[in-house]
Every structure is written in C-alpha cells, then in structure tokens.
Amino acid sequence: MRGYGTRYGYGRGQGLSAVKGLIIANAAVFVLQTLTGGGLIQGLGLMDRWFAFVPGLAVENLQVWRFVTYMFLHAGLFHIGMNMFILWMFGSQIEVLWGRRTFLLYYFVCGIGASVIYGIFNLFGMSAWTPMLGASGAVYGLLLAYGLTFPNNLILVFFVLPLKAKYAVVLFGLIEFLSIPQGGSVAHLAHLGGMVTGFLFLRFTAPRLAKGAGGGLTDVQKAWRRFQARNRIRVVRPDERPRNGNGQDPGPRTPEQTRIDEILDKISREGLQSLTEEEQDTLRRAGKR
C-alpha cells in the first residue's frame, strides 16, 4: 500500500485527526455502554435502549437523534474491534487526501444514510422495533471511497486473500446484498446502505459543493474525476496503435497522442493522484472518443 501522509500532510490541520477522534469516542462510549448493562453484557443496556437505532422510535416517535447515536454503540469487543480497525486502516488514508472536515462530513453522511435506508425497509412489522447499532454503515462507506480513490492498492480480504481494492469493494457489496434475505443479527442492509449513500454523495453532492468551497470538498471532486478517468480512458499506446490493411503503421503520431503518452508515463512514475486538472481533462476527452 502506498502512503500519502508525507505528501499531503495528515488531516490538513492541527490537532487530533478525525480518525483518532472517532476511535477514542467509540471506545469511550463502549466503556459507558458496558457499565450501563450493554456492550459486553448480554441484552440491551440503558444506553442501548436510548441511543440505538430503532426504526419505529426514530420515525414514529421522532427520536431523530437515533439516526446518528447508533453509530457509536457496539455489541461486543469483536464488533467494535473490527469496525475501529477498518476505520483506522482505510479511513486514515482517506482523511489524508480529503482533509478532516470533509472526511467527517462523508463519514456521518454514510452512517446516517445507512440508518435511513435500513429504516425505510424495516419501518413496518417486528423489524421496526429491533435495535440496530454499530459504525458498520459508515465504515462500509469508507471502504467504497477507498476502492474508488486507491483502486489498485492491494488489501487482504478476510486477512488471507489479496485483492485489488476495487475488486474487494465489489466483493463486499455483493456479499452484503446476497446476505440480506438471510436476516440474522447482522444488519446487512445498513452495510449496503452505507455504500450506496457514499456512492451517491461522491457522484452528485460533493462535486456541487466543491464549486463553492475549497479544501477537502474540492479534493472529493478530484477523487471522483480520477475515478471517472480510470473507467473512461481508452487510449492507444504507440506500440498498440491500429495498422492498415498491409500491417503497416498508418503514420506519425499527432501532438495530442504525444501529450497523452506523456501523461500516461507520468501516471506510471508518480501515480494517478499526481495529475493536474488539465491532464485529467485531456485523458477524459481521449476516453470519450
């Protein structure tokens, strides 16, 4: 995995990083949760009853704080341990690239979106009164962002299977989608909801906000443009150019082809994140042809 801390400056600001702050907050809440009868103890404790996401209470009783507070509650050490590990591993690099404020905005948007989608599909019946807790919805949103931003970085899926991030995200999303009908104690729909919300945010909201803001929001827009460039580029390198019917090269390269080759060589040396806006636009134009 490539590191970006030196290049961008961690968190783009002074003080505690967003990732570390979230981990500390989740750990502190987990201690309180355990002391009040939840967490490590079987059954719902006082904090669980008041702050877990329960669709019926959140919507019908207008207890809207539950759309956010559920993200800081967890059901056991393994639950919080895995969520915080993934938050640290993937969230740290995303925060470096986007900045602290944009990272927190995205994190909470994904978490709230996960509860909204979960609530829409579970507002009626017995599931409307079943508590949901955990930061997994927001964490799955971070997985999506990581896969879009660093698609070729290798990660160990289930700690044993090395996959490129872009394929790992697809695999995780597919697993959650196929697991929804099975039900159980895991809120697979919330996990998938976090990814869907993250995708919608990156695709539509972030570019519009970035027009009137700088800093991290502009970087979100750039990250999405880089993702689009990766999927649209269909560039022919010099040794891959089509030949005429006699198998001969049709002619010398144009200035535009030369410019494209220079940009591709820069990607090979420094990575896609090093491209300027002009270079990204050049590749996008080439990819549309």
Contacts in CASP RR format, 6 or more apart in sequence:
PFRMAT RR
TARGET T0000
AUTHOR 0000-0000-0000
METHOD contacts of the structure
MODEL  1
MRGYGTRYGYGRGQGLSAVKGLIIANAAVFVLQTLTGGGLIQGLGLMDRW
FAFVPGLAVENLQVWRFVTYMFLHAGLFHIGMNMFILWMFGSQIEVLWGR
RTFLLYYFVCGIGASVIYGIFNLFGMSAWTPMLGASGAVYGLLLAYGLTF
PNNLILVFFVLPLKAKYAVVLFGLIEFLSIPQGGSVAHLAHLGGMVTGFL
FLRFTAPRLAKGAGGGLTDVQKAWRRFQARNRIRVVRPDERPRNGNGQDP
GPRTPEQTRIDEILDKISREGLQSLTEEEQDTLRRAGKR
1 93 0 8 1.000
1 150 0 8 1.000
1 153 0 8 1.000
1 154 0 8 1.000
1 155 0 8 1.000
2 150 0 8 1.000
2 153 0 8 1.000
3 93 0 8 1.000
3 96 0 8 1.000
4 93 0 8 1.000
4 96 0 8 1.000
4 97 0 8 1.000
4 273 0 8 1.000
5 96 0 8 1.000
8 96 0 8 1.000
8 97 0 8 1.000
9 96 0 8 1.000
10 17 0 8 1.000
10 95 0 8 1.000
10 96 0 8 1.000
11 17 0 8 1.000
11 18 0 8 1.000
11 95 0 8 1.000
11 96 0 8 1.000
11 99 0 8 1.000
11 100 0 8 1.000
11 103 0 8 1.000
12 99 0 8 1.000
12 100 0 8 1.000
12 215 0 8 1.000
12 216 0 8 1.000
13 99 0 8 1.000
13 100 0 8 1.000
16 24 0 8 1.000
17 92 0 8 1.000
17 95 0 8 1.000
17 100 0 8 1.000
18 95 0 8 1.000
18 99 0 8 1.000
18 100 0 8 1.000
18 103 0 8 1.000
18 104 0 8 1.000
18 107 0 8 1.000
19 87 0 8 1.000
19 88 0 8 1.000
19 91 0 8 1.000
19 92 0 8 1.000
19 95 0 8 1.000
19 103 0 8 1.000
22 87 0 8 1.000
22 107 0 8 1.000
22 135 0 8 1.000
23 84 0 8 1.000
23 87 0 8 1.000
23 88 0 8 1.000
25 72 0 8 1.000
26 72 0 8 1.000
26 74 0 8 1.000
26 80 0 8 1.000
26 83 0 8 1.000
26 84 0 8 1.000
26 135 0 8 1.000
27 80 0 8 1.000
27 84 0 8 1.000
29 47 0 8 1.000
29 72 0 8 1.000
29 73 0 8 1.000
30 39 0 8 1.000
30 73 0 8 1.000
30 74 0 8 1.000
30 76 0 8 1.000
30 80 0 8 1.000
32 47 0 8 1.000
33 39 0 8 1.000
33 45 0 8 1.000
33 47 0 8 1.000
33 48 0 8 1.000
33 73 0 8 1.000
33 74 0 8 1.000
34 40 0 8 1.000
34 41 0 8 1.000
36 45 0 8 1.000
36 46 0 8 1.000
36 47 0 8 1.000
37 43 0 8 1.000
37 44 0 8 1.000
37 45 0 8 1.000
37 46 0 8 1.000
37 48 0 8 1.000
38 44 0 8 1.000
38 45 0 8 1.000
38 46 0 8 1.000
38 47 0 8 1.000
38 48 0 8 1.000
39 45 0 8 1.000
39 48 0 8 1.000
39 73 0 8 1.000
39 74 0 8 1.000
39 75 0 8 1.000
39 76 0 8 1.000
40 76 0 8 1.000
40 77 0 8 1.000
44 52 0 8 1.000
44 131 0 8 1.000
47 73 0 8 1.000
48 73 0 8 1.000
48 131 0 8 1.000
48 133 0 8 1.000
49 131 0 8 1.000
51 65 0 8 1.000
51 66 0 8 1.000
51 69 0 8 1.000
51 70 0 8 1.000
51 72 0 8 1.000
51 73 0 8 1.000
52 66 0 8 1.000
52 69 0 8 1.000
52 70 0 8 1.000
52 73 0 8 1.000
52 131 0 8 1.000
52 132 0 8 1.000
52 133 0 8 1.000
53 66 0 8 1.000
53 67 0 8 1.000
53 69 0 8 1.000
53 70 0 8 1.000
53 115 0 8 1.000
53 118 0 8 1.000
53 119 0 8 1.000
53 131 0 8 1.000
53 132 0 8 1.000
53 133 0 8 1.000
54 63 0 8 1.000
54 66 0 8 1.000
54 128 0 8 1.000
54 129 0 8 1.000
54 130 0 8 1.000
54 131 0 8 1.000
54 132 0 8 1.000
55 118 0 8 1.000
55 119 0 8 1.000
55 122 0 8 1.000
55 123 0 8 1.000
55 127 0 8 1.000
55 128 0 8 1.000
55 129 0 8 1.000
56 123 0 8 1.000
56 128 0 8 1.000
56 129 0 8 1.000
57 63 0 8 1.000
57 66 0 8 1.000
57 129 0 8 1.000
58 64 0 8 1.000
58 66 0 8 1.000
58 67 0 8 1.000
58 115 0 8 1.000
58 119 0 8 1.000
59 119 0 8 1.000
59 123 0 8 1.000
66 115 0 8 1.000
67 112 0 8 1.000
67 115 0 8 1.000
67 116 0 8 1.000
68 108 0 8 1.000
68 111 0 8 1.000
68 112 0 8 1.000
70 115 0 8 1.000
70 131 0 8 1.000
70 132 0 8 1.000
70 133 0 8 1.000
70 134 0 8 1.000
71 108 0 8 1.000
71 111 0 8 1.000
71 134 0 8 1.000
71 135 0 8 1.000
71 137 0 8 1.000
71 138 0 8 1.000
72 134 0 8 1.000
72 135 0 8 1.000
73 133 0 8 1.000
73 134 0 8 1.000
74 80 0 8 1.000
74 81 0 8 1.000
74 83 0 8 1.000
74 133 0 8 1.000
74 134 0 8 1.000
74 135 0 8 1.000
75 133 0 8 1.000
75 134 0 8 1.000
75 185 0 8 1.000
79 134 0 8 1.000
80 134 0 8 1.000
83 134 0 8 1.000
83 135 0 8 1.000
83 136 0 8 1.000
83 139 0 8 1.000
84 135 0 8 1.000
86 139 0 8 1.000
86 142 0 8 1.000
86 143 0 8 1.000
87 135 0 8 1.000
87 139 0 8 1.000
87 142 0 8 1.000
90 142 0 8 1.000
90 143 0 8 1.000
90 145 0 8 1.000
90 146 0 8 1.000
91 103 0 8 1.000
91 142 0 8 1.000
91 146 0 8 1.000
93 146 0 8 1.000
93 149 0 8 1.000
93 150 0 8 1.000
94 103 0 8 1.000
94 106 0 8 1.000
94 142 0 8 1.000
94 145 0 8 1.000
94 146 0 8 1.000
94 149 0 8 1.000
95 103 0 8 1.000
97 149 0 8 1.000
97 219 0 8 1.000
97 223 0 8 1.000
97 273 0 8 1.000
98 106 0 8 1.000
98 216 0 8 1.000
98 219 0 8 1.000
98 220 0 8 1.000
98 223 0 8 1.000
99 215 0 8 1.000
99 216 0 8 1.000
99 219 0 8 1.000
101 216 0 8 1.000
102 215 0 8 1.000
102 216 0 8 1.000
102 217 0 8 1.000
102 219 0 8 1.000
102 220 0 8 1.000
106 141 0 8 1.000
106 142 0 8 1.000
106 145 0 8 1.000
106 198 0 8 1.000
106 201 0 8 1.000
106 206 0 8 1.000
106 220 0 8 1.000
107 138 0 8 1.000
107 142 0 8 1.000
108 138 0 8 1.000
109 197 0 8 1.000
109 198 0 8 1.000
109 201 0 8 1.000
109 205 0 8 1.000
110 137 0 8 1.000
110 138 0 8 1.000
110 140 0 8 1.000
110 141 0 8 1.000
110 142 0 8 1.000
110 194 0 8 1.000
110 195 0 8 1.000
110 197 0 8 1.000
110 198 0 8 1.000
110 201 0 8 1.000
111 135 0 8 1.000
111 137 0 8 1.000
111 138 0 8 1.000
111 141 0 8 1.000
111 194 0 8 1.000
111 197 0 8 1.000
112 197 0 8 1.000
113 193 0 8 1.000
113 194 0 8 1.000
113 197 0 8 1.000
114 136 0 8 1.000
114 137 0 8 1.000
114 138 0 8 1.000
114 140 0 8 1.000
114 190 0 8 1.000
114 191 0 8 1.000
114 193 0 8 1.000
114 194 0 8 1.000
114 197 0 8 1.000
115 132 0 8 1.000
115 190 0 8 1.000
116 197 0 8 1.000
117 189 0 8 1.000
117 190 0 8 1.000
117 192 0 8 1.000
117 193 0 8 1.000
117 194 0 8 1.000
117 196 0 8 1.000
117 197 0 8 1.000
118 132 0 8 1.000
118 187 0 8 1.000
118 189 0 8 1.000
118 190 0 8 1.000
118 193 0 8 1.000
119 128 0 8 1.000
121 189 0 8 1.000
122 128 0 8 1.000
122 130 0 8 1.000
122 189 0 8 1.000
132 187 0 8 1.000
132 190 0 8 1.000
136 187 0 8 1.000
136 190 0 8 1.000
136 191 0 8 1.000
137 190 0 8 1.000
137 191 0 8 1.000
137 193 0 8 1.000
137 194 0 8 1.000
137 195 0 8 1.000
138 194 0 8 1.000
140 172 0 8 1.000
140 173 0 8 1.000
140 176 0 8 1.000
140 191 0 8 1.000
140 192 0 8 1.000
140 193 0 8 1.000
140 194 0 8 1.000
140 195 0 8 1.000
141 194 0 8 1.000
141 195 0 8 1.000
141 197 0 8 1.000
141 198 0 8 1.000
143 168 0 8 1.000
143 169 0 8 1.000
143 172 0 8 1.000
143 195 0 8 1.000
144 169 0 8 1.000
144 194 0 8 1.000
144 195 0 8 1.000
144 198 0 8 1.000
144 199 0 8 1.000
144 202 0 8 1.000
145 198 0 8 1.000
145 202 0 8 1.000
145 223 0 8 1.000
146 153 0 8 1.000
146 165 0 8 1.000
146 169 0 8 1.000
147 153 0 8 1.000
147 165 0 8 1.000
147 166 0 8 1.000
147 168 0 8 1.000
147 169 0 8 1.000
148 166 0 8 1.000
148 169 0 8 1.000
148 202 0 8 1.000
148 223 0 8 1.000
148 224 0 8 1.000
148 227 0 8 1.000
149 223 0 8 1.000
149 226 0 8 1.000
149 227 0 8 1.000
150 165 0 8 1.000
151 164 0 8 1.000
151 165 0 8 1.000
151 166 0 8 1.000
151 227 0 8 1.000
151 230 0 8 1.000
152 164 0 8 1.000
152 165 0 8 1.000
152 166 0 8 1.000
153 164 0 8 1.000
153 165 0 8 1.000
154 162 0 8 1.000
154 163 0 8 1.000
154 164 0 8 1.000
154 165 0 8 1.000
155 162 0 8 1.000
155 163 0 8 1.000
155 164 0 8 1.000
155 165 0 8 1.000
155 168 0 8 1.000
156 162 0 8 1.000
157 163 0 8 1.000
157 168 0 8 1.000
157 171 0 8 1.000
157 172 0 8 1.000
163 171 0 8 1.000
169 195 0 8 1.000
172 195 0 8 1.000
173 191 0 8 1.000
173 192 0 8 1.000
173 195 0 8 1.000
176 188 0 8 1.000
176 189 0 8 1.000
176 191 0 8 1.000
176 192 0 8 1.000
176 195 0 8 1.000
177 188 0 8 1.000
177 192 0 8 1.000
179 186 0 8 1.000
179 188 0 8 1.000
180 188 0 8 1.000
180 189 0 8 1.000
180 192 0 8 1.000
182 188 0 8 1.000
202 220 0 8 1.000
202 223 0 8 1.000
202 224 0 8 1.000
202 227 0 8 1.000
203 224 0 8 1.000
206 217 0 8 1.000
206 220 0 8 1.000
206 221 0 8 1.000
206 224 0 8 1.000
207 220 0 8 1.000
207 221 0 8 1.000
207 224 0 8 1.000
209 217 0 8 1.000
209 220 0 8 1.000
210 216 0 8 1.000
210 217 0 8 1.000
210 218 0 8 1.000
210 220 0 8 1.000
210 221 0 8 1.000
222 277 0 8 1.000
222 280 0 8 1.000
225 280 0 8 1.000
225 284 0 8 1.000
226 272 0 8 1.000
226 273 0 8 1.000
226 275 0 8 1.000
226 280 0 8 1.000
228 284 0 8 1.000
229 272 0 8 1.000
229 275 0 8 1.000
229 280 0 8 1.000
229 283 0 8 1.000
229 284 0 8 1.000
230 272 0 8 1.000
232 283 0 8 1.000
232 284 0 8 1.000
232 287 0 8 1.000
232 288 0 8 1.000
233 283 0 8 1.000
233 284 0 8 1.000
233 286 0 8 1.000
233 287 0 8 1.000
234 286 0 8 1.000
234 287 0 8 1.000
234 289 0 8 1.000
235 260 0 8 1.000
235 264 0 8 1.000
235 283 0 8 1.000
235 286 0 8 1.000
235 287 0 8 1.000
236 242 0 8 1.000
236 257 0 8 1.000
237 261 0 8 1.000
237 264 0 8 1.000
238 253 0 8 1.000
238 257 0 8 1.000
238 261 0 8 1.000
241 249 0 8 1.000
241 250 0 8 1.000
242 250 0 8 1.000
243 249 0 8 1.000
243 250 0 8 1.000
244 250 0 8 1.000
253 261 0 8 1.000
256 286 0 8 1.000
259 282 0 8 1.000
260 282 0 8 1.000
260 283 0 8 1.000
260 286 0 8 1.000
263 275 0 8 1.000
263 279 0 8 1.000
263 282 0 8 1.000
263 283 0 8 1.000
266 274 0 8 1.000
266 275 0 8 1.000
266 279 0 8 1.000
267 274 0 8 1.000
267 275 0 8 1.000
275 283 0 8 1.000
END
